[in-house]
Amino acid sequence: MDWEEEQVSSPNILRLIYQGRFLHGNVTLGALKLPFGKTTVMHLVARETLPEPNSQGQRNREKTGESNCCVIL
């Protein structure tokens, strides 16, 4: 199904998936420590609710002085 055919009721239901895990609202892209200047693959899906976070796969969430760019095509 193409995005032109699928209607999203609200941008609030759009979720990012990175390395097989949903990114919850409290995780910033900067906290993921993505490699600067490299291509990073993420998936954007429409989903009302998120599964509970898995403590085993939690990323370091300390604040950094980095900034990242996200391009959605």
DOBAFI-159270 format. One record per atom (N, C-alpha, C): x, y, z; residue number from 0; residue in one letter. Coordinates in steps of 0.2 Angstrom, whole numbers, plus 5000, padded with zeros to 4 digits. Layout:
N
x=X	y=Y	z=Z	num=NUM	residuo=A
...
***
This chain:
73
x=5004	y=4994	z=5000	num=0	residuo=M
x=5000	y=5000	z=5000	num=0	residuo=M
x=5004	y=5006	z=5000	num=0	residuo=M
x=5003	y=5011	z=4996	num=1	residuo=D
x=5007	y=5017	z=4995	num=1	residuo=D
x=5004	y=5022	z=5001	num=1	residuo=D
x=5008	y=5027	z=5003	num=2	residuo=W
x=5006	y=5032	z=5007	num=2	residuo=W
x=5001	y=5036	z=5005	num=2	residuo=W
x=5000	y=5037	z=4998	num=3	residuo=E
x=4995	y=5041	z=4995	num=3	residuo=E
x=4988	y=5038	z=4997	num=3	residuo=E
x=4988	y=5031	z=4997	num=4	residuo=E
x=4982	y=5028	z=4998	num=4	residuo=E
x=4980	y=5027	z=5005	num=4	residuo=E
x=4985	y=5027	z=5010	num=5	residuo=E
x=4984	y=5026	z=5017	num=5	residuo=E
x=4983	y=5033	z=5020	num=5	residuo=E
x=4977	y=5033	z=5024	num=6	residuo=Q
x=4976	y=5039	z=5027	num=6	residuo=Q
x=4978	y=5039	z=5035	num=6	residuo=Q
x=4981	y=5044	z=5037	num=7	residuo=V
x=4983	y=5044	z=5044	num=7	residuo=V
x=4979	y=5049	z=5048	num=7	residuo=V
x=4976	y=5047	z=5053	num=8	residuo=S
x=4971	y=5052	z=5056	num=8	residuo=S
x=4974	y=5057	z=5060	num=8	residuo=S
x=4981	y=5056	z=5062	num=9	residuo=S
x=4984	y=5061	z=5066	num=9	residuo=S
x=4992	y=5060	z=5066	num=9	residuo=S
x=4996	y=5065	z=5065	num=10	residuo=P
x=5003	y=5064	z=5066	num=10	residuo=P
x=5005	y=5061	z=5072	num=10	residuo=P
x=5001	y=5061	z=5077	num=11	residuo=N
x=5003	y=5059	z=5084	num=11	residuo=N
x=5003	y=5051	z=5084	num=11	residuo=N
x=5000	y=5048	z=5079	num=12	residuo=I
x=5001	y=5040	z=5079	num=12	residuo=I
x=5007	y=5038	z=5075	num=12	residuo=I
x=5011	y=5042	z=5072	num=13	residuo=L
x=5016	y=5040	z=5068	num=13	residuo=L
x=5022	y=5038	z=5073	num=13	residuo=L
x=5025	y=5032	z=5072	num=14	residuo=R
x=5030	y=5030	z=5077	num=14	residuo=R
x=5036	y=5028	z=5073	num=14	residuo=R
x=5042	y=5029	z=5076	num=15	residuo=L
x=5048	y=5027	z=5073	num=15	residuo=L
x=5051	y=5020	z=5076	num=15	residuo=L
x=5053	y=5016	z=5071	num=16	residuo=I
x=5056	y=5010	z=5073	num=16	residuo=I
x=5064	y=5010	z=5071	num=16	residuo=I
x=5068	y=5008	z=5076	num=17	residuo=Y
x=5075	y=5009	z=5075	num=17	residuo=Y
x=5078	y=5002	z=5078	num=17	residuo=Y
x=5082	y=4999	z=5073	num=18	residuo=Q
x=5085	y=4992	z=5075	num=18	residuo=Q
x=5080	y=4987	z=5078	num=18	residuo=Q
x=5074	y=4987	z=5075	num=19	residuo=G
x=5069	y=4982	z=5077	num=19	residuo=G
x=5065	y=4984	z=5084	num=19	residuo=G
x=5066	y=4990	z=5086	num=20	residuo=R
x=5063	y=4993	z=5092	num=20	residuo=R
x=5059	y=4999	z=5091	num=20	residuo=R
x=5053	y=5000	z=5094	num=21	residuo=F
x=5049	y=5006	z=5094	num=21	residuo=F
x=5053	y=5011	z=5098	num=21	residuo=F
x=5054	y=5017	z=5095	num=22	residuo=L
x=5056	y=5023	z=5099	num=22	residuo=L
x=5051	y=5026	z=5103	num=22	residuo=L
x=5051	y=5026	z=5110	num=23	residuo=H
x=5046	y=5029	z=5114	num=23	residuo=H
x=5047	y=5037	z=5114	num=23	residuo=H
x=5042	y=5040	z=5116	num=24	residuo=G
x=5042	y=5048	z=5116	num=24	residuo=G
x=5048	y=5051	z=5120	num=24	residuo=G
x=5050	y=5047	z=5125	num=25	residuo=N
x=5055	y=5050	z=5129	num=25	residuo=N
x=5062	y=5049	z=5126	num=25	residuo=N
x=5063	y=5046	z=5121	num=26	residuo=V
x=5070	y=5044	z=5118	num=26	residuo=V
x=5071	y=5049	z=5112	num=26	residuo=V
x=5076	y=5053	z=5113	num=27	residuo=T
x=5078	y=5058	z=5107	num=27	residuo=T
x=5083	y=5054	z=5102	num=27	residuo=T
x=5083	y=5057	z=5096	num=28	residuo=L
x=5088	y=5054	z=5091	num=28	residuo=L
x=5095	y=5055	z=5094	num=28	residuo=L
x=5096	y=5061	z=5097	num=29	residuo=G
x=5103	y=5062	z=5100	num=29	residuo=G
x=5105	y=5057	z=5105	num=29	residuo=G
x=5100	y=5054	z=5109	num=30	residuo=A
x=5102	y=5049	z=5114	num=30	residuo=A
x=5104	y=5043	z=5111	num=30	residuo=A
x=5102	y=5041	z=5104	num=31	residuo=L
x=5104	y=5035	z=5101	num=31	residuo=L
x=5111	y=5035	z=5099	num=31	residuo=L
x=5115	y=5041	z=5099	num=32	residuo=K
x=5122	y=5042	z=5097	num=32	residuo=K
x=5123	y=5039	z=5090	num=32	residuo=K
x=5118	y=5041	z=5085	num=33	residuo=L
x=5119	y=5039	z=5078	num=33	residuo=L
x=5125	y=5042	z=5075	num=33	residuo=L
x=5129	y=5038	z=5071	num=34	residuo=P
x=5135	y=5040	z=5068	num=34	residuo=P
x=5134	y=5046	z=5064	num=34	residuo=P
x=5138	y=5051	z=5065	num=35	residuo=F
x=5137	y=5057	z=5061	num=35	residuo=F
x=5139	y=5056	z=5054	num=35	residuo=F
x=5136	y=5059	z=5049	num=36	residuo=G
x=5137	y=5059	z=5042	num=36	residuo=G
x=5136	y=5052	z=5039	num=36	residuo=G
x=5133	y=5047	z=5043	num=37	residuo=K
x=5131	y=5041	z=5040	num=37	residuo=K
x=5124	y=5040	z=5039	num=37	residuo=K
x=5122	y=5036	z=5034	num=38	residuo=T
x=5115	y=5034	z=5033	num=38	residuo=T
x=5112	y=5030	z=5039	num=38	residuo=T
x=5106	y=5031	z=5042	num=39	residuo=T
x=5103	y=5027	z=5047	num=39	residuo=T
x=5096	y=5025	z=5044	num=39	residuo=T
x=5095	y=5019	z=5045	num=40	residuo=V
x=5088	y=5017	z=5042	num=40	residuo=V
x=5083	y=5016	z=5048	num=40	residuo=V
x=5078	y=5020	z=5047	num=41	residuo=M
x=5072	y=5019	z=5052	num=41	residuo=M
x=5066	y=5018	z=5049	num=41	residuo=M
x=5061	y=5015	z=5052	num=42	residuo=H
x=5055	y=5014	z=5049	num=42	residuo=H
x=5049	y=5018	z=5052	num=42	residuo=H
x=5045	y=5021	z=5048	num=43	residuo=L
x=5039	y=5025	z=5051	num=43	residuo=L
x=5033	y=5022	z=5050	num=43	residuo=L
x=5029	y=5020	z=5055	num=44	residuo=V
x=5023	y=5017	z=5055	num=44	residuo=V
x=5018	y=5020	z=5058	num=44	residuo=V
x=5011	y=5019	z=5056	num=45	residuo=A
x=5006	y=5022	z=5060	num=45	residuo=A
x=5003	y=5017	z=5065	num=45	residuo=A
x=5003	y=5019	z=5071	num=46	residuo=R
x=5001	y=5014	z=5077	num=46	residuo=R
x=4999	y=5018	z=5083	num=46	residuo=R
x=4993	y=5017	z=5085	num=47	residuo=E
x=4990	y=5020	z=5090	num=47	residuo=E
x=4994	y=5020	z=5097	num=47	residuo=E
x=4995	y=5014	z=5099	num=48	residuo=T
x=4999	y=5013	z=5105	num=48	residuo=T
x=5005	y=5009	z=5104	num=48	residuo=T
x=5010	y=5010	z=5109	num=49	residuo=L
x=5016	y=5007	z=5109	num=49	residuo=L
x=5017	y=5001	z=5114	num=49	residuo=L
x=5021	y=4996	z=5112	num=50	residuo=P
x=5022	y=4990	z=5117	num=50	residuo=P
x=5026	y=4993	z=5123	num=50	residuo=P
x=5026	y=4990	z=5128	num=51	residuo=E
x=5030	y=4992	z=5134	num=51	residuo=E
x=5037	y=4992	z=5133	num=51	residuo=E
x=5041	y=4997	z=5135	num=52	residuo=P
x=5048	y=4997	z=5134	num=52	residuo=P
x=5052	y=4990	z=5137	num=52	residuo=P
x=5057	y=4988	z=5133	num=53	residuo=N
x=5060	y=4982	z=5135	num=53	residuo=N
x=5067	y=4985	z=5139	num=53	residuo=N
x=5067	y=4983	z=5146	num=54	residuo=S
x=5073	y=4986	z=5149	num=54	residuo=S
x=5079	y=4983	z=5147	num=54	residuo=S
x=5079	y=4977	z=5144	num=55	residuo=Q
x=5085	y=4974	z=5142	num=55	residuo=Q
x=5089	y=4978	z=5136	num=55	residuo=Q
x=5085	y=4981	z=5132	num=56	residuo=G
x=5087	y=4984	z=5126	num=56	residuo=G
x=5087	y=4992	z=5127	num=56	residuo=G
x=5087	y=4994	z=5133	num=57	residuo=Q
x=5087	y=5002	z=5134	num=57	residuo=Q
x=5093	y=5005	z=5132	num=57	residuo=Q
x=5093	y=5011	z=5128	num=58	residuo=R
x=5099	y=5014	z=5126	num=58	residuo=R
x=5101	y=5019	z=5132	num=58	residuo=R
x=5107	y=5021	z=5131	num=59	residuo=N
x=5109	y=5027	z=5136	num=59	residuo=N
x=5106	y=5033	z=5134	num=59	residuo=N
x=5102	y=5036	z=5139	num=60	residuo=R
x=5098	y=5042	z=5138	num=60	residuo=R
x=5101	y=5049	z=5140	num=60	residuo=R
x=5108	y=5049	z=5141	num=61	residuo=E
x=5111	y=5055	z=5144	num=61	residuo=E
x=5111	y=5060	z=5138	num=61	residuo=E
x=5110	y=5066	z=5141	num=62	residuo=K
x=5110	y=5072	z=5136	num=62	residuo=K
x=5117	y=5073	z=5133	num=62	residuo=K
x=5117	y=5075	z=5127	num=63	residuo=T
x=5123	y=5076	z=5123	num=63	residuo=T
x=5122	y=5083	z=5120	num=63	residuo=T
x=5128	y=5086	z=5117	num=64	residuo=G
x=5128	y=5092	z=5114	num=64	residuo=G
x=5127	y=5091	z=5106	num=64	residuo=G
x=5125	y=5085	z=5104	num=65	residuo=E
x=5124	y=5084	z=5097	num=65	residuo=E
x=5117	y=5085	z=5095	num=65	residuo=E
x=5117	y=5086	z=5088	num=66	residuo=S
x=5111	y=5087	z=5085	num=66	residuo=S
x=5110	y=5082	z=5079	num=66	residuo=S
x=5105	y=5080	z=5077	num=67	residuo=N
x=5104	y=5075	z=5071	num=67	residuo=N
x=5098	y=5078	z=5067	num=67	residuo=N
x=5098	y=5075	z=5061	num=68	residuo=C
x=5093	y=5077	z=5056	num=68	residuo=C
x=5089	y=5071	z=5054	num=68	residuo=C
x=5083	y=5071	z=5053	num=69	residuo=C
x=5079	y=5066	z=5051	num=69	residuo=C
x=5075	y=5068	z=5045	num=69	residuo=C
x=5076	y=5064	z=5039	num=70	residuo=V
x=5073	y=5065	z=5033	num=70	residuo=V
x=5068	y=5060	z=5031	num=70	residuo=V
x=5062	y=5061	z=5030	num=71	residuo=I
x=5057	y=5056	z=5029	num=71	residuo=I
x=5054	y=5058	z=5022	num=71	residuo=I
x=5056	y=5053	z=5018	num=72	residuo=L
x=5054	y=5053	z=5010	num=72	residuo=L
x=5047	y=5050	z=5009	num=72	residuo=L
***
